[in-house]
């Protein structure tokens, strides 16, 4: 059972590295050959002085992002499993919302896995399509074996790429489960011990914003023993 590069146009924001580290990469610079500087220098030759701007004019302010009023489910993962998320705020409000709902999707899955509550609606709140089918198959397999996971599971190296138009995005992240064990949900008997040498899994997901403003996971593809997660 133990199983946030943000790009809009040419602007790219990357989230990676140690916990709480945020790396911002500007993708709108010149080509590295001094082209922008040469253009700036040429513009000063043979031109009259530009008129001074009206000092009474106030610079236009960027519009504030719309307030999120979506009522999200209160998720409670059982206390024998701890989910640790590397801090992944990008400074881009859309990308941050994508990351928050992707983390909500993970919490919803493990809430159901650690409670075996098949009537729980949180997993359907954050998943749809292929992703929902895949997560439900995973959970049903665990329930059939009366199994769940315990320990500490860590999620890190978040990347987000926003699609043109802003209605979808791709998200990738890594999962470390070297401290995760499988157990019988009723007796708490350990079925499989944690493997300290287990290699991390990288997940590549696609999310879409629904009519309520929730970024739902629609596709979820694991890459086991990923080199990109080491």
C-alpha positions in Angstrom: 0.0 0.0 0.0 2.9 2.2 0.5 3.2 3.3 -2.8 5.5 23.5 -8.5 8.4 25.0 -12.6 5.6 27.2 -13.1 5.3 28.5 -16.6 3.0 31.1 -18.0 4.1 32.3 -21.5 7.8 32.8 -21.1 7.8 33.4 -17.4 8.9 30.5 -15.4 8.8 29.9 -11.6 10.5 26.8 -10.2 10.0 25.2 -6.8 12.6 22.6 -5.8 15.4 21.8 -3.4 15.4 21.7 0.4 12.3 22.2 2.6 11.0 25.8 2.4 13.3 26.6 -0.4 11.7 28.6 -3.3 13.7 29.2 -6.5 12.4 31.8 -8.9 13.6 31.8 -12.5 12.8 34.7 -14.8 12.4 33.5 -18.4 12.0 36.8 -20.1 15.6 37.9 -20.3 17.6 38.4 -23.5 19.4 35.6 -25.4 22.7 36.1 -23.5 24.4 37.8 -26.4 24.0 41.4 -25.2 21.1 42.0 -27.6 18.9 43.9 -25.2 21.8 46.2 -24.1 22.8 47.0 -27.7 19.2 47.9 -28.5 19.0 50.2 -25.5 22.3 51.9 -26.5 21.1 52.5 -30.1 17.9 54.0 -28.9 19.8 56.8 -27.2 21.6 57.9 -30.4 20.2 60.6 -32.6 17.0 61.0 -30.6 15.7 64.0 -28.8 15.1 63.8 -25.1 11.9 61.9 -24.3 9.1 64.0 -22.8 8.8 63.6 -19.0 5.8 61.7 -17.8 3.0 63.5 -16.1 4.1 63.5 -12.4 0.5 63.5 -11.3 -0.2 60.1 -12.9 -0.5 57.2 -10.5 1.1 53.9 -11.7 -1.5 51.3 -12.5 -1.7 48.6 -9.9 -2.0 44.9 -10.7 -5.5 43.5 -9.9 -5.6 41.5 -6.7 -6.4 37.8 -7.2 -10.0 36.9 -6.7 -10.8 35.6 -3.2 -11.1 31.8 -3.0 -14.6 31.1 -1.5 -14.7 27.4 -2.2 -15.7 25.3 0.8 -13.2 22.4 0.8 -13.7 19.2 2.7 -12.2 18.9 6.2 -9.7 16.0 5.7 -8.5 13.9 8.6 -5.9 11.3 7.8 -5.6 8.7 10.6 -2.9 9.6 13.2 -0.8 6.5 12.5 0.2 8.0 9.1 1.9 11.4 8.8 2.1 13.2 5.5 4.9 15.8 5.2 4.8 18.3 2.4 7.8 20.3 1.4 6.8 24.0 1.5 6.2 25.0 -2.1 4.8 28.5 -2.4 5.8 30.0 -5.7 4.6 33.6 -5.3 2.3 33.0 -8.2 -1.3 32.8 -6.8 -2.6 30.5 -9.5 0.3 28.1 -9.2 0.0 28.2 -5.4 -3.7 27.3 -5.8 -2.8 24.4 -8.0 -0.3 23.1 -5.5 -2.7 23.4 -2.6 -5.4 21.4 -4.3 -2.9 18.8 -5.5 -1.8 18.4 -1.9 -5.5 18.2 -1.0 -5.9 15.3 -3.5 -3.1 13.4 -1.8 -4.6 14.0 1.7 -8.0 12.9 0.4 -6.6 9.6 -0.9 -4.8 8.7 2.3 -7.7 9.8 4.4 -9.8 7.1 2.7 -6.9 4.6 2.8 -6.4 5.0 6.6 -10.1 5.0 7.4 -11.5 2.6 4.8 -14.5 4.9 4.6 -15.8 4.3 1.1 -18.6 6.8 1.6 -16.1 9.6 2.0 -16.7 12.2 -0.7 -13.3 14.0 -0.4 -11.6 11.8 -2.9 -14.3 12.6 -5.5 -13.9 16.3 -4.7 -10.2 16.4 -5.7 -10.2 13.7 -8.4 -12.1 12.9 -11.6 -11.8 10.8 -14.7 -8.8 8.4 -15.0 -7.3 9.7 -11.7 -10.5 9.0 -9.8 -10.8 5.5 -11.2 -7.1 4.7 -10.5 -7.3 6.0 -6.9 -10.5 4.1 -6.2 -8.9 0.9 -7.6 -5.9 1.4 -5.3 -8.1 1.9 -2.2 -10.4 -1.0 -3.0 -7.4 -3.3 -3.3 -6.3 -2.1 0.2 -9.7 -2.7 1.6 -9.9 -6.2 0.1 -6.7 -7.0 2.0 -7.8 -5.2 5.2 -4.6 -3.2 4.8 -3.5 0.4 5.3 -0.2 2.3 5.7 1.5 3.9 8.7 4.6 5.9 9.4 5.8 9.0 7.7 5.5 9.8 4.0 7.3 12.8 2.6 6.4 14.7 -0.6 8.9 17.1 -2.1 10.4 18.7 -5.3 7.1 20.2 -6.6 6.9 21.5 -10.1 3.9 23.2 -11.8 3.5 24.1 -15.4 0.4 26.2 -16.2 -1.2 25.7 -19.6 -2.1 28.5 -21.9 -5.5 29.8 -21.0 -5.2 29.0 -17.3 -7.7 26.1 -17.1 -5.3 23.3 -16.7 -1.8 22.5 -15.5 0.7 19.7 -15.1 2.2 19.0 -11.6 5.1 16.7 -10.7 6.4 15.8 -7.3 8.4 13.1 -5.5 7.3 10.8 -2.7 9.7 9.3 -0.2 8.3 6.3 1.7 11.3 4.9 3.4 9.5 5.3 6.7 6.2 3.8 5.6 5.0 0.3 6.6 1.9 -1.6 5.8 -0.4 -3.0 8.5 -3.7 -4.6 9.2 -6.2 -1.8 9.8 -8.0 -3.7 12.6 -5.3 -5.5 14.5 -2.4 -3.0 13.7 -0.2 -6.0 13.0 2.6 -5.1 10.6 2.2 -6.8 7.3 5.3 -5.3 5.6 8.1 -3.4 7.4 9.4 -0.1 6.2 12.2 -0.3 3.7 14.9 2.3 4.5 16.5 1.6 1.1 13.3 2.1 -0.9 13.8 4.5 -3.9 11.4 7.4 -4.3 8.6 7.6 -6.8 7.9 10.6 -9.0 4.4 11.4 -9.9 3.3 13.4 -13.0 -0.2 14.6 -12.8 -2.6 16.7 -14.9 -5.1 18.9 -13.2 -8.1 20.9 -14.5 -10.0 23.7 -12.9 -13.7 22.8 -12.5 -16.6 25.2 -12.5 -16.4 25.6 -8.7 -12.7 26.7 -8.8 -11.2 23.5 -7.6 -8.1 22.1 -9.4 -9.0 18.5 -9.8 -6.5 15.8 -10.7 -7.6 14.1 -13.9 -4.5 12.0 -14.7 -1.9 10.5 -12.4 1.2 8.7 -13.7 3.8 7.2 -11.3 7.4 6.7 -12.2 9.0 4.3 -9.7 12.6 4.5 -8.7 12.9 7.8 -10.4 16.4 9.3 -10.9 14.8 12.8 -10.8 13.9 12.4 -7.2 17.3 11.6 -5.8 
